[in-house]
Amino acid sequence: MAATSTLFPSTFTPFTVQTQSSPDVSISGIRSSDSSSSLPPLLLLHGYPETHHMWHAVASQLTSHFSLVIMDIRGYGASSKPANNTALYAKSHMANDCIAVMDALGYANQPFYVCGHDRGARITHKLLVDHPTRILKAILLDICPTLAMYNCTNPLFPKAYFHWYFLIQQSPLPETLINGAPRQVVEGFMSGMGSQSLSIFHEDALAEYIKCMEDEDYVHATCQDYRAAATHDLDEQKDDLAKGKLIQSPIRVLLGKNGIVNRLFDGKEEWTKVTAEGVPVEVEAVDSGHFIPEEIPDVIVSNILDFFQ
């Protein structure tokens, strides 16, 4: 976490929590205060191909309002990258990581807020379904449910989200190709997705993402994350719907106006389908591409302050 000191206030401190054994999995991240604080806890979850560093411009504005926990999700950044078994990257396991982290940091049995982007938002969805009593409210950034997105037949979707179909190919094909040009993969991917240019990313954060992509274990783990999404996560979402396991907490979904999710999906309709009747579902398109927290962090801050109260 070398870039943490340059991107976050010095008041943030690192943590590492073991969340699973056989195989051992540890989750690393940073926090803004300890559990003795009177501030409500807020968990921030990043997306692909990023780390907890993506929250730097948001987190610095929230330390007087929330006790922040910002983690590297399983397979990313400084957290563990279990190999070979795709099932270990199911969002149910990643949601359990979040609960274990919050419990270990002093918030056991205490409800908390969550804001997740991209992969982190998919973990947030599973948190809402599997641990309904622990989530007060959630903000999900630029996603629709995984099942709805994989069922999309519009040809514009695989063109824009090509990585969903590339990263899930059998190992080691995508890993080998990415390992041959990691910088170009990050820069090419992040200058697409509705973003105008790489200029929206802080140079230290972008350097961190590139450094991670230069790690072969990271590349394999992130491919496994997507392979799990196309298999285990789809099975879990189908099973949850069959059993009537729906979101029980109020949610706000922000979609990037310039992104493909906003163009191809009716966010209100899709999220209402997976939410219990009577539970508030708010959906809004904001002036951004896919990487909303880094492109328009002030908008994320204002939504967090408005919705999490």
Summary of the structure (lengths in Angstrom):
residues: 309
radius of gyration: 17.7
end to end distance: 31.0
largest distance: 51.2
contacts: 1080
relative contact order: 0.16
helix: 47%
strand: 17%
